[in-house]
Amino acid sequence: MFRLKNILLLIIIYFMFALNVFAETGYVTDRTGVNMRNKPSTKSSEVILSIPYNAEFYISDLNVPEGDKTCSKSWYYVYYDGKYGYICSNLVSVYG
């Protein structure tokens, strides 16, 4: 019985860490807001949604490797309002 409790405890601890998703929090600093796009490009015609000024969002990836030069800094892959997409890091700040 003692061994079974230890095994269950280890399984619970494993899943607590395995399912933990780390994400940075950011906020929009541009007063006109920022467009979340389906690709890391301002040439991308598909805007998923607009994130308003001072709104908070979660950053899934701070260093998107692919992306065009229409953003002078890097692109972020973010989550906001139930959707994922790309935003230019020039228009936002990261907490912490």
All heavy atoms as an XYZ file, in Angstrom:
781
protein
N       0.823     -1.199      0.000
C       0.000      0.000      0.000
C       0.870      1.267      0.000
O       0.559      2.214     -0.691
C      -0.912     -0.042      1.237
C      -1.906      1.059      1.258
S      -3.094      0.808     -0.062
C      -4.313      1.934      0.373
N       1.941      1.246      0.786
C       2.854      2.387      0.855
C       3.483      2.658     -0.511
O       3.599      3.798     -0.931
C       3.932      2.122      1.910
C       4.934      3.230      2.027
C       4.596      4.437      2.615
C       6.218      3.076      1.523
C       5.517      5.470      2.714
C       7.138      4.106      1.617
C       6.780      5.296      2.213
N       3.860      1.586     -1.198
C       4.483      1.726     -2.527
C       3.489      2.306     -3.528
O       3.856      3.141     -4.361
C       5.003      0.371     -2.978
C       5.742      0.460     -4.278
C       6.341     -0.846     -4.669
N       6.978     -0.680     -5.958
C       7.751     -1.532     -6.501
N       8.023     -2.659     -5.881
N       8.288     -1.308     -7.673
N       2.251      1.885     -3.476
C       1.214      2.385     -4.378
C       1.004      3.887     -4.160
O       0.877      4.649     -5.121
C      -0.097      1.625     -4.173
C      -1.261      2.051     -5.063
C      -0.908      1.851     -6.529
C      -2.499      1.273     -4.703
N       1.008      4.341     -2.909
C       0.860      5.764     -2.615
C       2.028      6.566     -3.181
O       1.847      7.650     -3.726
C       0.766      5.991     -1.101
C      -0.552      5.592     -0.514
C      -0.577      5.900      0.975
C      -1.867      5.452      1.606
N      -1.894      5.728      3.057
N       3.234      6.020     -3.056
C       4.407      6.710     -3.610
C       4.341      6.813     -5.127
O       4.688      7.846     -5.702
C       5.693      6.000     -3.190
C       6.051      6.277     -1.749
O       5.548      7.216     -1.144
N       6.923      5.440     -1.197
N       3.909      5.757     -5.762
C       3.792      5.764     -7.224
C       2.747      6.781     -7.657
O       2.969      7.562     -8.589
C       3.468      4.352     -7.752
C       4.678      3.435     -7.545
C       3.070      4.398     -9.219
C       4.417      1.984     -7.858
N       1.611      6.818     -6.988
C       0.568      7.788     -7.331
C       1.043      9.218     -7.099
O       0.771     10.112     -7.899
C      -0.697      7.514     -6.517
C      -1.494      6.277     -6.922
C      -2.639      6.045     -5.955
C      -2.005      6.413     -8.336
N       1.769      9.421     -6.016
C       2.316     10.746     -5.738
C       3.287     11.185     -6.829
O       3.249     12.322     -7.298
C       3.009     10.758     -4.376
C       3.603     12.092     -3.932
C       2.506     13.145     -3.801
C       4.357     11.927     -2.634
N       4.148     10.285     -7.271
C       5.089     10.603     -8.349
C       4.369     10.921     -9.650
O       4.754     11.838    -10.382
C       6.072      9.455     -8.555
C       7.139      9.311     -7.476
C       7.949      8.029     -7.702
C       8.043     10.516     -7.461
N       3.311     10.174     -9.944
C       2.537     10.425    -11.169
C       1.880     11.807    -11.104
O       1.904     12.565    -12.068
C       1.490      9.316    -11.392
C       2.202      8.010    -11.766
C       0.485      9.713    -12.474
C       1.297      6.809    -11.810
N       1.317     12.137     -9.951
C       0.678     13.450     -9.796
C       1.697     14.569     -9.951
O       1.455     15.555    -10.653
C      -0.043     13.531     -8.434
C      -1.268     12.611     -8.444
C      -0.462     14.967     -8.127
C      -1.906     12.420     -7.081
N       2.846     14.427     -9.338
C       3.897     15.444     -9.447
C       4.364     15.576    -10.889
O       4.558     16.680    -11.401
C       5.073     15.124     -8.503
C       4.632     15.310     -7.050
C       6.290     15.999     -8.820
C       5.637     14.821     -6.032
N       4.522     14.467    -11.569
C       4.946     14.493    -12.970
C       3.956     15.296    -13.813
O       4.342     16.168    -14.594
C       5.084     13.071    -13.509
C       5.295     13.033    -14.992
C       6.541     13.331    -15.537
C       4.251     12.739    -15.862
C       6.736     13.328    -16.904
C       4.445     12.725    -17.225
C       5.688     13.019    -17.742
O       5.870     13.010    -19.093
N       2.670     15.017    -13.670
C       1.677     15.713    -14.483
C       1.545     17.184    -14.101
O       1.224     18.020    -14.938
C       0.320     15.013    -14.422
C       0.246     13.838    -15.343
C       0.268     12.553    -14.848
C       0.185     14.018    -16.713
C       0.215     11.469    -15.694
C       0.140     12.946    -17.577
C       0.150     11.670    -17.067
N       1.801     17.519    -12.858
C       1.763     18.928    -12.464
C       2.817     19.721    -13.230
O       2.571     20.834    -13.682
C       1.998     19.065    -10.955
C       0.791     18.722    -10.130
S       1.081     18.722     -8.347
C       2.051     20.163     -8.074
N       3.994     19.146    -13.398
C       5.057     19.846    -14.113
C       4.948     19.678    -15.623
O       5.275     20.579    -16.368
C       6.431     19.380    -13.628
C       6.751     19.873    -12.260
C       6.673     19.035    -11.172
C       7.113     21.197    -12.055
C       6.952     19.498     -9.896
C       7.395     21.669    -10.788
C       7.315     20.818     -9.703
N       4.485     18.550    -16.075
C       4.381     18.297    -17.514
C       3.300     19.148    -18.154
O       3.422     19.567    -19.299
C       4.098     16.819    -17.772
N       2.230     19.442    -17.433
C       1.127     20.197    -17.999
C       1.242     21.697    -17.748
O       0.446     22.476    -18.236
C      -0.205     19.686    -17.443
C      -0.533     18.241    -17.785
C      -1.840     17.836    -17.122
C      -0.614     18.042    -19.283
N       2.247     22.097    -16.993
C       2.441     23.505    -16.717
C       3.001     24.201    -17.955
O       4.063     23.863    -18.432
C       3.396     23.681    -15.532
C       3.514     25.110    -15.094
O       2.693     25.940    -15.458
N       4.534     25.391    -14.329
N       2.276     25.177    -18.480
C       2.703     25.910    -19.668
C       3.239     27.264    -19.218
O       2.541     28.035    -18.578
C       1.529     26.105    -20.650
C       1.956     26.943    -21.837
C       0.990     24.768    -21.081
N       4.474     27.527    -19.569
C       5.089     28.795    -19.197
C       4.824     29.810    -20.301
O       5.037     29.542    -21.467
C       6.595     28.616    -19.006
C       7.289     29.899    -18.718
C       7.190     30.481    -17.474
C       8.017     30.537    -19.691
C       7.827     31.680    -17.200
C       8.652     31.729    -19.428
C       8.556     32.302    -18.177
N       4.358     30.969    -19.916
C       4.123     32.034    -20.886
C       4.415     33.377    -20.229
O       4.103     33.590    -19.066
C       2.686     32.001    -21.382
N       5.031     34.252    -20.982
C       5.262     35.619    -20.531
C       3.954     36.398    -20.718
O       3.135     36.067    -21.566
C       6.350     36.280    -21.369
C       7.703     35.653    -21.228
C       8.444     36.124    -19.998
O       8.016     37.113    -19.384
O       9.440     35.495    -19.657
N       3.803     37.454    -19.958
C       2.656     38.338    -20.124
C       3.148     39.638    -20.739
O       4.165     40.181    -20.341
C       1.996     38.631    -18.764
O       1.586     37.406    -18.181
C       0.784     39.523    -18.928
N       2.424     40.109    -21.720
C       2.760     41.365    -22.360
C       1.553     42.288    -22.373
O       0.441     41.878    -22.025
N       1.786     43.522    -22.758
C       0.687     44.470    -22.911
C       0.996     45.396    -24.080
O       2.148     45.641    -24.422
C       0.416     45.241    -21.622
C       1.539     46.134    -21.178
C       1.522     47.495    -21.476
C       2.608     45.635    -20.454
C       2.559     48.326    -21.070
C       3.638     46.460    -20.043
C       3.610     47.808    -20.353
O       4.634     48.615    -19.952
N      -0.054     45.904    -24.695
C       0.066     46.752    -25.877
C       0.416     48.166    -25.449
O      -0.272     48.768    -24.625
C      -1.241     46.744    -26.690
C      -1.129     47.665    -27.896
C      -1.581     45.330    -27.132
N       1.500     48.715    -26.001
C       1.935     50.071    -25.678
C       1.570     51.083    -26.758
O       1.616     52.284    -26.519
C       3.457     50.112    -25.452
O       4.115     49.586    -26.606
C       3.848     49.310    -24.230
N       1.218     50.608    -27.933
C       0.837     51.507    -29.020
C      -0.615     51.944    -28.820
O      -1.503     51.111    -28.682
C       1.003     50.799    -30.371
C       0.829     51.744    -31.519
O      -0.333     52.113    -31.803
O       1.831     52.123    -32.133
N      -0.842     53.245    -28.817
C      -2.190     53.771    -28.522
C      -3.245     53.371    -29.549
O      -4.428     53.397    -29.255
C      -2.144     55.280    -28.378
C      -1.349     55.701    -27.163
C      -1.889     56.988    -26.588
N      -1.135     57.374    -25.418
C      -1.536     57.126    -24.175
N      -2.661     56.505    -23.970
N      -0.807     57.511    -23.163
N      -2.821     53.012    -30.740
C      -3.790     52.580    -31.753
C      -4.048     51.078    -31.685
O      -4.870     50.564    -32.433
C      -3.301     52.939    -33.173
O      -2.053     52.278    -33.421
C      -3.138     54.438    -33.320
N      -3.357     50.372    -30.786
C      -3.516     48.922    -30.682
C      -2.562     48.205    -31.622
O      -1.716     48.827    -32.257
N      -2.695     46.913    -31.690
C      -1.832     46.112    -32.552
C      -2.660     45.000    -33.192
O      -3.573     44.459    -32.575
C      -0.630     45.529    -31.750
C      -1.088     44.587    -30.662
C       0.368     44.841    -32.652
N      -2.366     44.707    -34.453
C      -3.072     43.631    -35.156
C      -2.376     42.298    -34.939
O      -1.167     42.195    -35.109
C      -3.139     43.914    -36.656
C      -4.083     45.036    -36.986
O      -5.082     45.232    -36.310
N      -3.781     45.783    -38.022
N      -3.150     41.299    -34.567
C      -2.646     39.935    -34.490
C      -2.867     39.299    -35.864
O      -3.960     39.361    -36.416
C      -3.395     39.125    -33.427
C      -2.892     37.701    -33.289
S      -3.952     36.632    -32.303
C      -3.883     37.400    -30.720
N      -1.810     38.717    -36.412
C      -1.860     38.185    -37.777
C      -1.644     36.680    -37.812
O      -1.116     36.104    -36.867
C      -0.810     38.885    -38.634
C      -1.013     40.389    -38.673
C       0.134     41.096    -39.363
N      -0.069     42.533    -39.372
C      -0.809     43.181    -40.258
N      -1.395     42.523    -41.222
N      -0.936     44.493    -40.191
N      -2.019     36.081    -38.926
C      -1.862     34.630    -39.060
C      -0.435     34.230    -39.425
O      -0.067     33.072    -39.288
C      -2.847     34.059    -40.070
C      -2.585     34.547    -41.482
O      -2.017     35.619    -41.684
N      -3.000     33.767    -42.461
N       0.384     35.190    -39.878
C       1.787     34.947    -40.208
C       2.621     36.105    -39.664
O       2.110     37.204    -39.486
C       1.986     34.858    -41.725
C       1.300     33.688    -42.361
C       1.515     33.679    -43.855
C       0.748     32.521    -44.476
N       0.789     32.568    -45.926
N       3.915     35.890    -39.413
C       4.761     36.970    -38.900
C       5.163     37.952    -40.001
O       6.301     38.008    -40.434
C       5.962     36.229    -38.315
C       6.050     34.976    -39.105
C       4.636     34.617    -39.453
N       4.198     38.734    -40.463
C       4.441     39.687    -41.536
C       3.335     40.736    -41.555
O       2.165     40.397    -41.406
C       4.466     38.958    -42.881
O       4.461     39.881    -43.940
N       3.691     41.994    -41.744
C       2.663     43.015    -41.911
C       2.061     42.951    -43.307
O       1.038     43.547    -43.571
C       3.221     44.430    -41.659
O       4.298     44.666    -42.552
C       3.674     44.594    -40.227
N       2.713     42.214    -44.191
C       2.172     42.003    -45.528
C       1.072     40.949    -45.514
O       0.351     40.787    -46.484
C       3.283     41.587    -46.486
C       4.331     42.645    -46.682
C       5.461     42.144    -47.547
C       6.579     43.155    -47.629
N       7.754     42.633    -48.324
N       0.973     40.228    -44.416
C      -0.053     39.202    -44.274
C      -1.427     39.863    -44.312
O      -1.726     40.744    -43.515
C       0.130     38.457    -42.951
O      -0.947     37.598    -42.722
N      -2.238     39.442    -45.260
C      -3.532     40.089    -45.433
C      -4.540     39.642    -44.375
O      -5.543     40.306    -44.171
C      -4.086     39.790    -46.827
O      -4.239     38.390    -46.985
N      -4.286     38.533    -43.703
C      -5.256     38.041    -42.736
C      -4.934     38.530    -41.329
O      -4.014     38.064    -40.672
C      -5.318     36.515    -42.727
C      -6.438     35.999    -41.856
C      -6.595     34.506    -41.928
O      -6.185     33.900    -42.923
O      -7.138     33.954    -40.968
N      -5.706     39.501    -40.889
C      -5.623     39.976    -39.518
C      -6.645     39.165    -38.726
O      -7.829     39.168    -39.042
C      -5.924     41.485    -39.421
C      -5.984     41.927    -37.972
C      -4.869     42.278    -40.176
N      -6.165     38.475    -37.708
C      -7.050     37.634    -36.903
C      -7.945     38.506    -36.025
O      -9.148     38.301    -35.955
C      -6.230     36.651    -36.054
C      -5.427     35.727    -36.969
C      -7.121     35.864    -35.112
C      -4.391     34.889    -36.260
N      -7.335     39.469    -35.336
C      -8.073     40.420    -34.516
C      -7.157     41.563    -34.125
O      -5.948     41.498    -34.342
C      -8.668     39.759    -33.264
C      -7.744     38.994    -32.314
C      -7.015     39.904    -31.348
C      -8.578     38.017    -31.502
N      -7.715     42.618    -33.582
C      -6.922     43.741    -33.089
C      -6.916     43.701    -31.566
O      -7.950     43.504    -30.942
C      -7.517     45.064    -33.554
O      -7.345     45.199    -34.944
N      -5.732     43.891    -30.990
C      -5.594     43.932    -29.543
C      -5.513     45.406    -29.164
O      -4.641     46.125    -29.651
C      -4.336     43.176    -29.076
C      -4.346     41.731    -29.598
C      -4.249     43.196    -27.561
C      -3.081     40.947    -29.282
N      -6.412     45.889    -28.316
C      -6.445     47.323    -27.999
C      -5.306     47.778    -27.097
O      -4.638     46.966    -26.446
C      -7.793     47.485    -27.293
C      -8.118     46.153    -26.740
C      -7.491     45.147    -27.670
N      -5.127     49.074    -27.040
C      -4.110     49.709    -26.197
C      -4.253     49.256    -24.746
O      -5.352     49.191    -24.211
C      -4.239     51.224    -26.297
C      -3.400     51.987    -25.294
C      -2.013     51.995    -25.400
C      -3.987     52.682    -24.254
C      -1.229     52.685    -24.484
C      -3.216     53.390    -23.339
C      -1.845     53.378    -23.456
O      -1.083     54.062    -22.551
N      -3.138     48.941    -24.129
C      -3.026     48.561    -22.724
C      -3.613     47.186    -22.401
O      -3.658     46.794    -21.239
C      -3.644     49.624    -21.812
C      -2.694     50.031    -20.712
O      -1.512     49.719    -20.747
N      -3.212     50.740    -19.734
N      -4.087     46.451    -23.389
C      -4.626     45.106    -23.151
C      -3.480     44.134    -22.864
O      -2.394     44.253    -23.422
C      -5.418     44.631    -24.359
N      -3.736     43.173    -21.992
C      -2.751     42.145    -21.669
C      -2.973     40.918    -22.544
O      -4.101     40.611    -22.921
C      -2.860     41.742    -20.203
C      -2.402     42.794    -19.254
C      -2.391     42.314    -17.810
O      -2.848     41.192    -17.534
O      -1.917     43.084    -16.965
N      -1.887     40.219    -22.845
C      -1.945     38.988    -23.624
C      -0.816     38.081    -23.152
O       0.069     38.514    -22.415
C      -1.818     39.277    -25.127
C      -0.602     40.083    -25.469
C       0.605     39.468    -25.708
C      -0.663     41.468    -25.527
C       1.741     40.206    -26.008
C       0.458     42.215    -25.824
C       1.664     41.594    -26.057
N      -0.840     36.838    -23.569
C       0.204     35.880    -23.213
C       1.110     35.627    -24.406
O       0.628     35.455    -25.520
C      -0.405     34.562    -22.731
C      -1.204     34.744    -21.473
C      -2.590     34.752    -21.502
C      -0.569     34.943    -20.253
C      -3.322     34.946    -20.356
C      -1.294     35.143    -19.095
C      -2.671     35.134    -19.158
O      -3.385     35.342    -18.009
N       2.399     35.604    -24.156
C       3.371     35.355    -25.212
C       3.821     33.904    -25.122
O       4.398     33.490    -24.128
C       4.586     36.293    -25.074
C       4.134     37.749    -25.103
C       5.598     36.013    -26.179
C       5.211     38.741    -24.749
N       3.537     33.134    -26.164
C       3.936     31.736    -26.203
C       5.366     31.570    -26.676
O       6.065     30.658    -26.270
C       3.013     30.941    -27.129
O       1.710     30.943    -26.630
N       5.804     32.456    -27.576
C       7.160     32.369    -28.129
C       7.697     33.779    -28.356
O       7.128     34.552    -29.115
C       7.137     31.587    -29.438
C       8.521     31.227    -29.952
O       9.523     31.709    -29.381
O       8.593     30.466    -30.920
N       8.793     34.096    -27.674
C       9.401     35.425    -27.800
C      10.317     35.544    -29.012
O      10.656     36.641    -29.432
C      10.236     35.744    -26.551
C       9.466     36.102    -25.294
C      10.388     36.082    -24.085
C       8.815     37.456    -25.439
N      10.753     34.431    -29.561
C      11.731     34.447    -30.652
C      11.234     33.633    -31.836
O      11.647     32.514    -32.046
C      13.072     33.887    -30.166
C      13.638     34.706    -29.029
O      13.805     35.903    -29.169
N      13.919     34.070    -27.923
N      10.354     34.225    -32.601
C       9.849     33.555    -33.792
C      10.940     33.607    -34.851
O      11.354     34.689    -35.264
C       8.558     34.240    -34.295
C       8.084     33.613    -35.584
C       7.479     34.173    -33.224
N      11.471     32.451    -35.272
C      12.606     32.453    -36.192
C      12.277     32.965    -37.593
O      13.045     33.674    -38.189
C      13.053     30.992    -36.230
C      11.874     30.213    -35.773
C      11.075     31.115    -34.875
N      11.113     32.603    -38.103
C      10.755     33.071    -39.438
C       9.964     34.358    -39.299
O       9.341     34.620    -38.293
C       9.952     32.020    -40.200
C       8.536     31.813    -39.712
C       8.399     30.919    -38.496
O       9.361     30.278    -38.091
O       7.296     30.893    -37.935
N      10.026     35.177    -40.266
C       9.328     36.451    -40.236
C      10.027     37.408    -41.177
O      11.216     37.290    -41.420
N       9.267     38.336    -41.718
C       9.892     39.260    -42.662
C      10.446     40.474    -41.926
O      10.361     40.596    -40.719
C       8.901     39.658    -43.754
C       7.727     40.454    -43.222
O       7.765     40.889    -42.063
O       6.774     40.655    -43.983
N      11.033     41.362    -42.655
C      11.701     42.527    -42.082
C      10.764     43.730    -41.919
O      11.214     44.840    -41.699
C      12.901     42.928    -42.954
C      13.920     41.817    -43.113
C      14.492     41.402    -41.774
C      15.499     40.299    -41.952
N      15.794     39.582    -40.754
N       9.453     43.517    -42.039
C       8.514     44.613    -41.856
C       8.404     45.011    -40.389
O       7.880     46.061    -40.077
C       7.112     44.252    -42.395
O       6.660     43.069    -41.743
C       7.150     44.030    -43.898
N       8.921     44.182    -39.506
C       8.997     44.484    -38.081
C      10.483     44.639    -37.756
O      11.258     43.706    -37.955
C       8.379     43.352    -37.264
S       8.500     43.562    -35.493
N      10.881     45.827    -37.287
C      12.317     46.067    -37.075
C      12.880     45.253    -35.912
O      14.073     45.028    -35.840
C      12.580     47.555    -36.868
O      11.930     48.018    -35.709
N      12.019     44.838    -34.984
C      12.453     43.942    -33.911
C      11.976     42.539    -34.258
O      11.795     42.221    -35.421
C      11.884     44.407    -32.573
C      12.470     45.721    -32.087
C      11.967     46.032    -30.700
C      12.542     47.314    -30.173
N      12.028     47.623    -28.835
N      11.727     41.725    -33.259
C      11.276     40.355    -33.527
C       9.753     40.262    -33.491
O       9.054     41.169    -33.055
C      11.873     39.402    -32.488
O      11.439     39.768    -31.198
N       9.258     39.138    -33.969
C       7.836     38.816    -33.908
C       7.588     37.949    -32.687
O       8.426     37.144    -32.306
C       7.407     38.060    -35.166
C       7.346     38.931    -36.376
C       8.347     39.161    -37.263
C       6.236     39.697    -36.817
N       7.931     40.023    -38.236
C       6.628     40.363    -37.983
C       4.942     39.883    -36.339
C       5.767     41.207    -38.680
C       4.083     40.719    -37.037
C       4.503     41.372    -38.187
N       6.424     38.112    -32.073
C       6.004     37.275    -30.956
C       4.804     36.440    -31.396
O       3.939     36.930    -32.125
C       5.578     38.109    -29.746
C       6.652     38.904    -29.071
C       6.316     39.947    -28.231
C       8.002     38.629    -29.245
C       7.282     40.689    -27.579
C       8.978     39.368    -28.603
C       8.610     40.395    -27.773
O       9.569     41.131    -27.128
N       4.785     35.203    -30.918
C       3.611     34.345    -31.115
C       2.817     34.442    -29.826
O       3.323     34.107    -28.752
C       4.050     32.914    -31.400
C       2.914     31.992    -31.766
C       2.205     32.183    -32.944
C       2.558     30.934    -30.941
C       1.171     31.343    -33.296
C       1.526     30.083    -31.291
C       0.830     30.286    -32.464
O      -0.199     29.451    -32.804
N       1.574     34.929    -29.902
C       0.820     35.270    -28.697
C      -0.555     34.608    -28.658
O      -1.064     34.124    -29.676
C       0.655     36.805    -28.571
C       2.010     37.495    -28.553
C      -0.219     37.372    -29.664
N      -1.134     34.646    -27.461
C      -2.489     34.164    -27.221
C      -3.292     35.310    -26.624
O      -2.880     35.917    -25.632
C      -2.458     32.984    -26.254
C      -3.819     32.466    -25.874
C      -4.501     31.607    -26.714
C      -4.422     32.850    -24.687
C      -5.755     31.131    -26.383
C      -5.671     32.381    -24.336
C      -6.334     31.521    -25.187
O      -7.579     31.055    -24.853
N      -4.438     35.607    -27.259
C      -5.312     36.657    -26.759
C      -6.747     36.354    -27.181
O      -6.992     35.998    -28.344
C      -4.884     38.027    -27.311
C      -5.779     39.164    -26.891
C      -5.692     39.708    -25.612
C      -6.726     39.685    -27.755
C      -6.517     40.742    -25.214
C      -7.557     40.723    -27.380
C      -7.451     41.249    -26.104
O      -8.273     42.269    -25.718
N      -7.649     36.482    -26.254
C      -9.084     36.333    -26.531
C      -9.412     34.997    -27.215
O     -10.192     34.945    -28.165
C      -9.583     37.507    -27.366
C     -11.097     37.641    -27.342
O     -11.725     37.210    -26.364
O     -11.653     38.182    -28.334
N      -8.747     33.935    -26.771
C      -9.037     32.602    -27.300
C      -8.397     32.279    -28.637
O      -8.708     31.260    -29.243
N      -7.496     33.138    -29.106
C      -6.861     32.926    -30.416
C      -5.343     33.077    -30.313
O      -4.831     33.798    -29.467
C      -7.414     33.913    -31.423
C      -8.893     33.752    -31.688
C      -9.336     34.724    -32.732
C     -10.743     34.643    -33.161
N     -11.771     34.075    -32.526
N      -4.639     32.399    -31.210
C      -3.180     32.512    -31.327
C      -2.833     33.238    -32.611
O      -3.526     33.097    -33.619
C      -2.531     31.120    -31.375
C      -2.485     30.419    -30.054
C      -3.479     29.531    -29.682
C      -1.440     30.647    -29.164
C      -3.430     28.876    -28.459
C      -1.383     29.995    -27.949
C      -2.378     29.117    -27.603
O      -2.331     28.472    -26.389
N      -1.748     34.015    -32.571
C      -1.293     34.696    -33.768
C       0.013     35.416    -33.510
O       0.616     35.295    -32.437
N       0.449     36.180    -34.499
C       1.730     36.883    -34.445
C       1.517     38.385    -34.313
O       0.627     38.950    -34.949
C       2.529     36.608    -35.720
C       2.871     35.159    -35.903
C       2.034     34.306    -36.607
C       4.041     34.644    -35.355
C       2.346     32.972    -36.761
C       4.358     33.313    -35.503
C       3.503     32.479    -36.218
O       3.817     31.151    -36.360
N       2.380     39.018    -33.500
C       2.378     40.476    -33.400
C       3.818     40.964    -33.437
O       4.743     40.257    -33.041
C       1.673     40.988    -32.133
C       2.350     40.481    -30.866
C       0.190     40.638    -32.136
C       1.816     41.098    -29.606
N       3.998     42.191    -33.906
C       5.321     42.807    -33.953
C       5.676     43.307    -32.555
O       4.875     43.997    -31.916
C       5.311     43.946    -34.953
S       6.901     44.788    -35.080
N       6.862     43.005    -32.092
C       7.271     43.355    -30.727
C       7.532     44.853    -30.551
O       7.657     45.323    -29.424
C       8.503     42.568    -30.329
O       9.603     42.898    -31.159
N       7.596     45.611    -31.635
C       7.805     47.066    -31.535
C       6.668     47.754    -30.783
O       6.874     48.821    -30.208
C       7.857     47.710    -32.925
C       9.031     47.271    -33.742
O       9.851     46.492    -33.305
N       9.101     47.780    -34.952
N       5.497     47.172    -30.809
C       4.296     47.848    -30.323
C       3.834     47.380    -28.951
O       2.761     47.772    -28.490
C       3.171     47.631    -31.332
C       3.514     47.973    -32.786
C       2.417     47.525    -33.724
C       3.793     49.444    -32.931
N       4.634     46.530    -28.304
C       4.235     45.951    -27.034
C       5.406     45.930    -26.041
O       6.556     46.146    -26.417
C       3.707     44.505    -27.220
C       2.515     44.483    -28.155
C       4.798     43.574    -27.728
N       5.095     45.680    -24.781
C       6.116     45.482    -23.744
C       5.821     44.186    -23.013
O       4.683     43.722    -22.982
C       6.109     46.641    -22.750
O       6.633     47.786    -23.333
N       6.860     43.634    -22.412
C       6.743     42.374    -21.669
C       6.901     42.668    -20.191
O       7.790     43.433    -19.795
C       7.823     41.369    -22.138
C       7.726     40.078    -21.352
C       7.686     41.105    -23.629
N       6.041     42.089    -19.366
C       6.164     42.243    -17.904
C       7.359     41.481    -17.408
O       7.709     40.447    -17.923
C       4.921     41.697    -17.185
C       3.707     42.562    -17.288
C       2.547     42.077    -17.839
C       3.720     43.863    -16.813
C       1.421     42.860    -17.918
C       2.590     44.659    -16.899
C       1.431     44.139    -17.444
O       0.331     44.925    -17.531
N       7.935     41.991    -16.333
C       8.956     41.253    -15.600
C      10.297     41.283    -16.212
O      11.214     40.684    -15.833
